[in-house]
Amino acid sequence: MLTMPAPTPVVRIDRLWSVFGKGAAAFSVHQDLDLTVQRGEMLALVGGSGTGKTVLLRQMLGLAQPARGTVTVLGRPAHEMGGSGAASRVGMLFQHGALFSAFNVLENIAFALNEQGTLPAAVVRDAAMVKLQMVGLKPEHATRMPADLSGGMIKRVALARALIMDPPLLLLDEPTAGLDPHGSDEFCTLVRELQALLGTTMVMVTHDLDTLFALATRVAVLADKKVITTGPPAEVARFDHPFVEQFFRGERGRRAMAPPLALQEV
């Protein structure tokens, strides 16, 4: 009987060390860190301040290299994709959107396609308009400037820009930061719908438990300079570690995991 080979992870991190500074001033934020992300997952990275969550995102994007160990994305060393060449394989949604202030909405969305310089302008415009509407914006928003957008609209434009090349992997840094509860819920719904539609593998960093439980299929906890546990959110929340206790089962965690009021006993 033939045994099918295990699927290749979208992201594979092996024995990674992240070191900053030199000589006696050098310090590490990761030591022998291992992590895999499978196709179609929505993985949430959580950890305390200084645990290197965003550092990991930058290494997956090829913008930073580990001191030791390997980071492989879609079967290739991540550092080989660094810079604009990564855009077709890895999309990035930055915490505050990071839109180009001198470009209008459509120009921001189309940036990566324009940088390639291989498609006619009309094709680039049509592709950007498709992504604009995919994130719930209207054609009349295309000519607006970033300064004229609400926080929620900036997030949507940034998401459309991250998806313009149809990347199989999308990285999200604090995707709901700065949004009010209603805006956060709407954005989570949008991300969930797009993930289901496109089948995109997603890795996000978040401090927001509502966002985590709304989106994550799996959680990886960073502490003690490595990944200390991974699993479904409800399972990870029961893991015995001081950070997990504070993050998931402290006051903020109890609010996030409480059932809706209508389901609570009265």
KOLKEDO-924948 format. One line per 5 residues: for each residue x, y, z of C-alpha. Coordinates in steps of 0.05 Angstrom, whole numbers, plus 5000, padded with zeros to 4 digits. Example, Ala and Ser with C-alpha at 12.3 -4.5 7.8 and 13.67 -1.06 7.14 Angstrom:
REM residues 2
5246 4910 5156  5273 4979 5143
//
This chain:
REM residues 266
5000 5000 5000  5028 5067 4979  5035 5120 5032  5022 5191 5009  5078 5239 5029
5061 5291 5081  5043 5359 5050  5100 5409 5049  5088 5465 5101  5076 5534 5073
5125 5559 5127  5178 5518 5161  5223 5547 5215  5278 5502 5242  5324 5515 5302
5320 5590 5291  5362 5640 5331  5347 5714 5326  5404 5755 5355  5411 5831 5360
5473 5871 5376  5546 5849 5374  5598 5824 5422  5583 5831 5496  5521 5872 5479
5489 5817 5437  5423 5787 5460  5377 5735 5431  5301 5737 5427  5295 5667 5397
5336 5605 5411  5324 5539 5373  5254 5561 5355  5214 5511 5312  5148 5525 5277
5109 5501 5217  5048 5531 5183  5006 5485 5140  4968 5504 5077  4901 5538 5091
4915 5552 5164  4902 5617 5200  4957 5616 5252  4959 5669 5307  5026 5686 5340
5019 5711 5411  5070 5728 5464  5092 5781 5512  5130 5844 5493  5199 5828 5467
5185 5757 5447  5199 5772 5374  5131 5763 5341  5141 5817 5289  5213 5794 5280
5185 5726 5258  5139 5760 5208  5198 5800 5179  5238 5736 5172  5180 5701 5136
5177 5761 5089  5251 5757 5076  5265 5826 5105  5309 5798 5161  5353 5737 5168
5363 5694 5229  5431 5688 5261  5424 5613 5258  5373 5564 5233  5328 5566 5172
5263 5598 5150  5231 5566 5089  5170 5595 5055  5134 5557 5000  5194 5511 4993
5246 5566 4986  5292 5601 5035  5254 5663 5056  5315 5708 5048  5317 5693 4974
5249 5728 4967  5268 5791 5005  5245 5859 4978  5195 5869 4922  5207 5799 4895
5168 5770 4954  5104 5807 4936  5078 5753 4889  5087 5699 4943  5078 5733 5009
5029 5791 5023  5037 5836 5084  4985 5876 5121  5022 5925 5165  4994 5946 5232
4976 6018 5212  4965 6004 5138  5030 6038 5115  4995 6068 5054  5035 6115 5009
5009 6184 5027  5024 6213 4957  4985 6158 4921  4910 6152 4917  4873 6089 4937
4877 6054 4869  4951 6072 4861  4966 6043 4930  4930 5978 4913  4964 5972 4846
5034 5988 4871  5064 5918 4867  5036 5905 4798  5062 5972 4773  5130 5957 4803
5134 5894 4761  5124 5935 4698  5101 5875 4657  5027 5889 4649  4990 5943 4609
4964 6000 4652  4892 5982 4636  4902 5911 4661  4935 5936 4725  4877 5984 4736
4825 5930 4726  4860 5883 4774  4865 5937 4827  4791 5953 4818  4773 5880 4830
4812 5879 4895  4782 5946 4915  4712 5917 4910  4734 5850 4940  4749 5886 5006
4682 5920 5007  4700 5988 4979  4664 6024 4922  4692 6047 4855  4684 6120 4876
4735 6108 4932  4789 6094 4881  4811 6166 4874  4810 6184 4947  4876 6200 4983
4897 6163 5046  4888 6227 5088  4814 6226 5070  4802 6155 5094  4775 6128 5160
4816 6078 5199  4773 6021 5175  4779 6042 5102  4855 6047 5109  4856 5975 5134
4814 5952 5075  4858 5988 5024  4920 5959 5056  4888 5889 5053  4872 5898 4980
4944 5919 4966  4970 5858 5004  4926 5813 4960  4939 5846 4893  4988 5791 4871
4943 5735 4897  4997 5711 4945  4989 5641 4975  5013 5668 5042  4988 5731 5077
5021 5760 5140  4980 5806 5185  5011 5849 5239  4957 5869 5290  4902 5870 5237
4849 5903 5281  4893 5952 5319  4862 6021 5322  4792 5998 5303  4731 6005 5348
4694 5941 5367  4645 5946 5310  4699 5961 5259  4741 5904 5286  4684 5855 5280
4670 5877 5208  4744 5871 5189  4749 5801 5220  4688 5780 5181  4719 5806 5117
4785 5770 5129  4749 5706 5146  4707 5710 5082  4768 5725 5038  4807 5668 5070
4751 5620 5054  4744 5647 4983  4817 5649 4965  4845 5593 5008  4902 5638 5030
4946 5614 5086  4950 5668 5139  4996 5683 5197  4978 5740 5243  5006 5774 5304
4952 5799 5351  4944 5822 5423  4868 5823 5415  4833 5761 5441  4768 5776 5404
4807 5778 5339  4844 5715 5357  4781 5675 5371  4746 5703 5310  4801 5684 5261
4853 5635 5286  4848 5561 5271  4913 5550 5310  4954 5591 5360  5029 5589 5372
5053 5619 5438  5121 5652 5441  5155 5652 5509  5222 5632 5537  5253 5648 5469
5216 5594 5431  5147 5567 5415  5124 5535 5479  5058 5507 5453  5013 5506 5392
4942 5483 5380  4870 5506 5373  4855 5569 5414  4812 5534 5467  4865 5481 5477
4923 5530 5482  4883 5571 5532  4889 5512 5581  4965 5506 5575  5001 5513 5641
5048 5573 5634  5047 5642 5668  5040 5680 5603  4982 5636 5579  4949 5643 5647
4953 5719 5643  4936 5726 5569  4879 5677 5563  4853 5668 5634  4864 5737 5664
4809 5788 5667  4815 5807 5594  4815 5733 5574  4753 5718 5615  4715 5773 5580
4736 5749 5511  4718 5676 5524  4653 5690 5561  4590 5665 5524  4543 5718 5496
4498 5749 5548  4437 5714 5519  4470 5647 5534  4491 5663 5605  4449 5641 5664
4407 5695 5695
//
